[in-house]
Amino acid sequence: MAVIKKRKASKNKIRKAIRKQLGYIRRNLRHIEQLATVVGLNSLSRQQYRNLLVISEVFRQQALMYENKDHRMSGRIVSISQPHIRPIVRGKAGTPVEFGMKISSANIDGYMFIDRCSWDPYNESGDLDMQAENYKQRYGVYPESIHADQIYRTRDNRNWCKKRGIRLSGPPLGRPPKDRGENRERKKLARQDELDRIAVEGTFGRAKRRYSMGRLMTKLAETSESQVAMIMLVMNLEKIRKDLFYVLIIAMLRSRKIPKSHYPVVLGYGNMAA
């Protein structure tokens, strides 16, 4: 507590506090081993036995990092109740490290498709070819263009898309053309690609804000993945409902069953729904 209350503790004090806590856990685990030789571990409930295994693994990882003076480890456990969660370094302002599931998804005409869910940190740029193949499996052809973040625009992904006739969003590599008109058209196309890519970012934001994807209350990895899939399914059903309603409104407008004075209100609602 003396270290936690300090606004900025030194490295030596933090290391000393970690050494003391490791000693406390080592002592407690030794006591449990001595008691287990008398009564056995059968007296523990299933949840208690699971927590004991997780705590033992956490102690092993922390002791190894303390001895090696390192702060990184593959498969590092940061939660006893949810040992499948891994720290993910994002580099965002205020929250450089996040904890949770990493999702690779595709937004096709407003509908979300989950291509990969993982609790381990990974480089999402390696999923571009897999997601494009999933698109071909669904529709029978490759997409005409892929609007992706800058992290996806690697040389390997550019070459992979070029061989299959897919246009990858973003400016091409190399120097810009000397022709001002061509350069202006490239910038205009890159700007439009960024505007089109906003849809997938907005979908994730709406899922976190409106459908509680940002605060999953489930504990197990399987139940959390099922909850995310259900949220995406509900969002797609909502998109289908809005599309059907928009088509119905257009049909009613063409049949002139709605007075002309109602046109601005109906079109405004349709634009919001779209």
N, C-alpha and C positions, 0 to 999 in steps of 0.2 A: 504493500500500500504506500510505503514511503516513496517508492520509485514511480508509481502510477500518478501520485499527486503532483509530482514535479512537472512543470510545464515543458521542459526540455532536459531530459536526463542524459548524462554522458554515456558513451559506449561502455566504459568500464563498469559503471553502476548497473547498466542494463544486463551486462554479461554476468555480473555477480548475482543479480536477482534471479536470472535464469538458472544459474548453478544451484542456488538454494532451493528453487522449486523442483528441479530435477532430483535433488537429494530427498525432498519430501515424498515425491512420487515413488522413488526407488524404495524408500523405507516402507511405504504403505503396500506396495506390491509384494515386498518380501513378507510382510505380515499376512497378506492374503494367501501366499504360497504355504506358509506354516499352518494356517488354519485349514487349508484345503487338504493337507496330509492327514488331518484328524477327521473332518466331517465330509470332505469331498466337495466338488463343485456342483453336485446334484441339488444342493439346497438352494442354489441361486435360481431365480426365474429366468425365462428365456431372454427378456430384455436386459436383466442384470448381467448375464453371461456375455451377451453381445457387447454391452458397454465395457466390460472388463477386457475383452479382446481388442476393442478400438483404443481404449486407454493405453494398453500395453504397446500397441503399434505407434501411437502418438509419442509415447515416452521413448521408444526406440529411434524414431525419426528425429525428435528434438535433441536427444543425446548425441546422435551422430552429427547433426549440424553444429552442435556446440563444440564437439571435439575437433571438427574440421574447420571451424570458424567460417561457416557458410550459411547463407540464408535461403538457399534454393534446394529443392529435392523433388524428384519425379514422384508423383502420386502423393503429395503432401496432404495430410488430413488437417482440416481447420475447424471441423465441427464434429463433436462426439455423437450427437443425435442424427446427423446427416454426413456420414463419412465419405459419401460419394462426391460431395461438393469440392471443387478445386478453385484456388485463387486464379483469376484471369486478369493480367495486366493490360489495361486499355489505354492508359495515358491521358484520360480525360481530366479536365480541371476540376479540382475538388474531390474527385473519386478516381484516383489513378488505378486502383485495384477493385474489381467487382467479383462477386461470388454468385454462381448460378449456372444455368444451362446455356450452352451456345447452340444457336439454331442457324442452319443454312436453309433459306427459303427462297422461293421464286414467286414473283407477282406477275401473273399472266392475265391481262385484261381485267385487273381488279380482284382476281381470285388468288388466294394464297395457297401454295403447295409446299409442304415441309419435305425437304430432301435429306436432311441430316440433323439429328439431335445428339449432342455429346456433352458430358459433364467435364471432360478433359479439355484443356486449352489446345487449340490447333489453329493453323493458318488457313483461313477460309478461302484463300486464293486457289488452293488445290482442289476445290470442289466445283470449279467452273465446268470442266469437261463432264463431270458426273451429272451436274444439273442440266447441261445441254443434252446429254444422252437421255435423261429422264423426260425432257420435253419431246424428244423424237419418239420415245416409246409411247407417250400419251397421244401425240397428234400425227405421227408417221413421218414428219419432216423436221429438219433443224430449224430453229428460229431465224428470222431474217436479221435480227440485231439483238444484242445483249447489252442492257444498260446496267453497268456494274460500277462499284466503287473503285477508287484508284488502286486499292490493294490488289484487285483482280487483274490489273493491266500489266502483267509480267510478260516477258518475251515469250515464254513457253505458251501462255494462254493466247497471246496475239498470233503466234504461228499456228496454234491448234485451230483457232477460229478462221484464220485465213485459208487453211487447207480445205475447210468445209464450207467456205463461202458465207461465213457469219461476220457481220460487222460488229466489232466491239466498240463500245462508246468511248469517248475521250479523244484527245488529239493524238495523231500518229507520231511515231518516233522520228527523230531527225529534225533538220532545220525547216522552218516554215517556208512555203513557196514565195518566190519573189513577186509573183502576180498578186496585186492587192485584192483584186476581185476574188480570186480563188482562196486567198487567205481569209477574206471576210466571210466567205461561205463556210469554210472550215470552222471558224469561231462560232458562227451562227448555229451550225449543226451540233457542235460540242455543247453550246448553251442549251439547246433544245433537249439534248440527251440528259443533261443534268436535271432539267425540269421534269422530264419523264421519270427519272429515277427517284424523284421525291415521293412517288406513290408508295414504294415499299417502306421508306422511312416513316411515312405517315401512318401506314398500316400497323407497324410495330408500336408507334406512339399511341394510336387509338386502342390497340390491344392492351397496353399497359394501363392506360388511363381509364378506359371504359369497361374493359373485360377482366381487370385485375390480374393480368399476366405478370405485372411487375411485383406482385406480392403473393406468390403461391404459398398456400398454407399446408400443403401435403408434405409428408416427411420422406417417403420412399421415392427412389428414383423412378420406378415404374409408374407410380400414381401421379407424380409430377409430369412425366411425359404424356400420360393419358389426359391430364388436365389441359396441357398446352394444345394437344391435338383437338380436344373438344372445343377450346376457345377458337381455334382456326376454323373448325367446322361451323360453329355458330356464326362467325363473321362471314363465311362464304354463303351460308343460308340467308343471312341478312342482305348480302349483295344480290342474290337471286331474287329476293322479295322486292328490292328496290328496282331492279331491272324490269321485272314483270309489271310493277306499278307504273313505271315510266312508259312502257309500251302501251299499257291500258290507257294512260292519259293521252298519248299521241293518237291512239285510235279514236278516242272520244272527241278530240279536237278536230280530227279529219272528218268525222261524221257530223260535226257542227251541233252536237248535243249540249255543249257548254256555251253560255253567252260570251260574246266578245269581251265584255267588261271583266271577265274572270281570267282572261288569257295571261296577263302579267303575273298574277299570283301563282297560277298553275305552273308556268314555265320557270318561275323563280324556285318553286319547290322542287321541280324536276332537276334543275341545275345543282341544287344543294344535295339531292339524293345521289346524283351521279358523281 
